[in-house]
């Protein structure tokens, strides 16, 4: 299954969940797209609820089904709670951390910055969005690209960063301090439903 490249607003409205984590997709039209989207939603089965929860996270982080399932399976081999481990792995992706730092206002934009070679990890250029960072890694904008207008605009727009990232504005670099706690991430997601979906 290929990555979803169409309107993120449309998929957010279909799921009734802000995949951009800003809520702006649902502010004007908080109902499903289409001719009958504003009518009362059909009641979902248990399977439908589990599937929807999985889709919320998959679209939020911008993964295709194969990537998401692989990450889920890796999380199951780690010590601890399966659902929490899944979020730790997803949050450790380079494209996600570029977004969390504030170099881009969206994960899609962050993925593009990585793909185009604008990002370094520990001083070395990395152009793989799925690259998994470890606590202690230093993520920065490549020195020759620090004047990029899109990056500057994004940094100016950010109001607050997550606590598991430390940012040095003078160097335009950030340190991935630690893995995030589940309570620091999106509370609208029930990760136990995702585990149930794949273990059914």
TIMARDREN-514226 format. One record per residue (C-alpha): x, y, z. Coordinates in pm, 1 decimal, decimal comma. Last residue first. Example, Ala and Ser with C-alpha at 12.3 -4.5 7.8 and 13.67 -1.06 7.14 Angstrom:
<recs>
{rec {1367,0 -106,0 714,0}}
{rec {1230,0 -450,0 780,0}}
</recs>
This chain:
<recs>
{rec {-703,6 -1024,6 1649,4}}
{rec {-346,9 -936,6 1743,0}}
{rec {-305,1 -657,6 1486,8}}
{rec {-630,2 -482,7 1579,1}}
{rec {-593,0 -551,2 1952,6}}
{rec {-253,5 -377,2 1955,8}}
{rec {-407,3 -81,2 1772,2}}
{rec {-694,4 -73,1 2024,3}}
{rec {-440,7 -65,6 2309,9}}
{rec {-295,7 250,3 2153,4}}
{rec {-604,8 455,6 2238,3}}
{rec {-521,4 784,8 2065,6}}
{rec {-676,5 1111,8 2183,6}}
{rec {-394,7 1163,6 2434,6}}
{rec {-141,8 1263,4 2169,0}}
{rec {204,8 1249,8 2324,0}}
{rec {358,5 1369,2 2650,2}}
{rec {161,6 1112,6 2856,0}}
{rec {328,7 831,2 2658,8}}
{rec {667,8 943,9 2785,1}}
{rec {908,9 1048,9 2512,5}}
{rec {1246,2 881,8 2453,4}}
{rec {1530,1 1101,8 2569,6}}
{rec {1735,6 1413,3 2488,7}}
{rec {1702,6 1427,7 2111,7}}
{rec {1937,1 1722,6 2079,0}}
{rec {1853,8 2019,1 1859,1}}
{rec {2041,4 2233,6 1610,9}}
{rec {2000,3 2579,5 1464,5}}
{rec {2342,0 2674,6 1608,5}}
{rec {2228,7 2995,3 1781,0}}
{rec {1878,6 2854,3 1839,6}}
{rec {1999,3 2560,4 2049,7}}
{rec {1703,2 2325,6 2100,6}}
{rec {1656,6 2048,7 2359,9}}
{rec {1401,4 1780,1 2268,1}}
{rec {1225,6 1548,2 2514,7}}
{rec {1033,0 1841,0 2661,3}}
{rec {823,7 1904,7 2349,4}}
{rec {860,3 2243,7 2190,3}}
{rec {647,5 2557,2 2231,3}}
{rec {538,8 2858,6 2025,8}}
{rec {659,9 2766,5 1677,8}}
{rec {578,8 3017,6 1403,7}}
{rec {923,6 3179,6 1391,1}}
{rec {1087,2 2840,1 1346,8}}
{rec {851,8 2760,3 1056,6}}
{rec {921,0 3090,0 881,4}}
{rec {1296,9 3038,3 915,7}}
{rec {1272,9 2686,4 777,2}}
{rec {1064,0 2792,8 475,5}}
{rec {1295,8 3086,0 406,0}}
{rec {1607,9 2869,1 386,5}}
{rec {1892,8 3072,5 538,4}}
{rec {2033,6 2779,8 733,5}}
{rec {2092,0 2574,7 418,8}}
{rec {2472,8 2592,8 391,6}}
{rec {2510,8 2486,6 756,6}}
{rec {2291,2 2177,4 714,8}}
{rec {1992,3 2213,8 945,9}}
{rec {2052,9 2021,6 1266,3}}
{rec {1980,1 1702,9 1457,8}}
{rec {2206,3 1599,6 1746,3}}
{rec {2165,4 1240,4 1867,1}}
{rec {2174,6 1192,5 2244,7}}
{rec {1867,0 971,9 2257,1}}
{rec {1865,4 756,7 1942,7}}
{rec {1743,2 847,4 1595,9}}
{rec {1573,5 610,7 1356,3}}
{rec {1610,6 696,4 990,2}}
{rec {1258,3 680,1 839,3}}
{rec {1302,4 1013,6 659,8}}
{rec {1624,1 897,1 485,6}}
{rec {1833,3 1193,2 365,5}}
{rec {2097,7 1197,2 640,4}}
{rec {2386,8 1442,3 615,5}}
{rec {2648,6 1390,5 885,4}}
{rec {2719,3 1631,5 1173,7}}
{rec {2558,2 1419,3 1446,2}}
{rec {2244,6 1394,2 1231,7}}
{rec {2226,4 1641,4 942,3}}
{rec {1924,7 1777,4 756,8}}
{rec {1892,3 1969,2 427,8}}
{rec {1938,2 1663,2 204,5}}
{rec {1628,8 1699,5 -14,1}}
{rec {1466,4 1390,9 138,3}}
{rec {1512,0 1530,1 490,6}}
{rec {1351,0 1864,6 408,3}}
{rec {1070,5 1682,1 223,1}}
{rec {999,0 1461,0 523,2}}
{rec {976,7 1771,8 741,0}}
{rec {721,2 1921,5 502,6}}
{rec {506,7 1608,0 529,8}}
{rec {553,2 1608,4 906,9}}
{rec {407,6 1959,4 916,2}}
{rec {517,7 2304,6 1038,3}}
{rec {880,6 2241,0 944,6}}
{rec {1212,8 2309,6 1119,8}}
{rec {1012,4 2315,6 1442,6}}
{rec {1202,7 2063,1 1653,3}}
{rec {898,0 1834,4 1654,4}}
{rec {883,5 1837,5 1272,0}}
{rec {1252,9 1750,6 1236,7}}
{rec {1190,7 1485,4 1504,1}}
{rec {907,9 1332,8 1298,5}}
{rec {1117,3 1321,1 982,1}}
{rec {1404,1 1158,1 1173,6}}
{rec {1191,4 877,4 1316,0}}
{rec {1226,3 853,5 1694,4}}
{rec {862,6 955,0 1755,0}}
{rec {745,6 648,0 1564,5}}
{rec {972,2 417,9 1765,8}}
{rec {862,3 563,2 2098,9}}
{rec {497,9 552,1 1987,4}}
{rec {520,3 179,0 1914,9}}
{rec {692,3 121,9 2249,4}}
{rec {392,5 278,3 2423,9}}
{rec {155,5 42,4 2243,3}}
{rec {362,5 -267,8 2324,0}}
{rec {413,1 -190,3 2694,7}}
{rec {762,9 -270,0 2814,8}}
{rec {1059,5 -460,0 2677,9}}
{rec {1098,8 -448,1 2300,6}}
{rec {1005,2 -725,5 2059,2}}
{rec {648,3 -595,5 2019,4}}
{rec {778,0 -253,4 1913,3}}
{rec {956,4 -418,7 1619,6}}
{rec {626,4 -575,8 1507,5}}
{rec {450,2 -238,0 1521,4}}
{rec {731,6 -74,7 1322,1}}
{rec {699,0 -342,2 1052,1}}
{rec {321,0 -298,9 1049,1}}
{rec {357,4 78,2 1003,0}}
{rec {610,3 47,5 722,5}}
{rec {391,5 -203,5 534,5}}
{rec {77,6 4,6 585,2}}
{rec {226,9 328,5 453,7}}
{rec {356,1 582,8 701,3}}
{rec {266,8 951,8 734,0}}
{rec {299,0 990,4 1112,7}}
{rec {-59,2 1113,5 1155,9}}
{rec {-183,5 888,5 875,8}}
{rec {-63,5 573,3 1050,5}}
{rec {-175,8 696,0 1392,4}}
{rec {-533,0 769,2 1284,7}}
{rec {-543,4 459,0 1066,5}}
{rec {-473,0 233,5 1365,4}}
{rec {-754,8 393,1 1563,5}}
{rec {-991,9 355,4 1267,4}}
{rec {-905,9 -12,3 1232,5}}
{rec {-974,2 -76,9 1601,4}}
{rec {-1310,7 102,0 1584,3}}
{rec {-1405,7 -83,1 1266,2}}
{rec {-1314,4 -419,4 1421,6}}
{rec {-1531,1 -342,5 1724,0}}
{rec {-1815,5 -252,7 1484,6}}
{rec {-1878,5 110,1 1392,4}}
{rec {-2205,5 298,9 1432,7}}
{rec {-2288,0 501,1 1120,4}}
{rec {-2224,8 871,3 1152,4}}
{rec {-2520,9 1107,8 1170,0}}
{rec {-2540,2 1321,6 856,6}}
{rec {-2280,5 1589,6 779,6}}
{rec {-2081,0 1358,0 553,4}}
{rec {-2372,5 1272,9 327,5}}
{rec {-2250,3 1449,5 14,4}}
{rec {-1882,7 1389,5 83,7}}
{rec {-1635,1 1465,4 359,7}}
{rec {-1690,6 1352,1 722,8}}
{rec {-1781,5 1612,5 984,1}}
{rec {-1613,5 1890,9 1179,0}}
{rec {-1617,2 2132,1 884,3}}
{rec {-1466,2 2467,5 978,9}}
{rec {-1243,9 2373,6 1274,2}}
{rec {-1187,6 2010,7 1170,7}}
{rec {-871,9 2055,2 961,5}}
{rec {-746,1 2324,8 1201,1}}
{rec {-725,2 2082,8 1494,2}}
{rec {-348,3 2129,4 1518,1}}
{rec {-238,7 1767,1 1557,0}}
{rec {-184,0 1739,9 1179,1}}
{rec {-377,3 1409,1 1183,2}}
{rec {-666,6 1595,3 1346,5}}
{rec {-929,9 1329,0 1417,6}}
{rec {-1284,7 1270,2 1294,1}}
{rec {-1146,2 989,4 1076,1}}
{rec {-1312,5 1113,8 757,0}}
{rec {-1243,2 1476,7 851,6}}
{rec {-876,6 1399,7 907,1}}
{rec {-860,7 1214,1 573,2}}
{rec {-1002,2 1514,4 390,0}}
{rec {-779,6 1768,5 563,3}}
{rec {-472,0 1557,1 483,2}}
{rec {-554,0 1605,0 114,4}}
{rec {-392,9 1344,6 -111,9}}
{rec {-50,9 1179,1 -80,4}}
{rec {-136,4 866,1 118,6}}
{rec {170,5 641,9 115,7}}
{rec {147,9 334,5 -103,5}}
{rec {0,0 0,0 0,0}}
</recs>
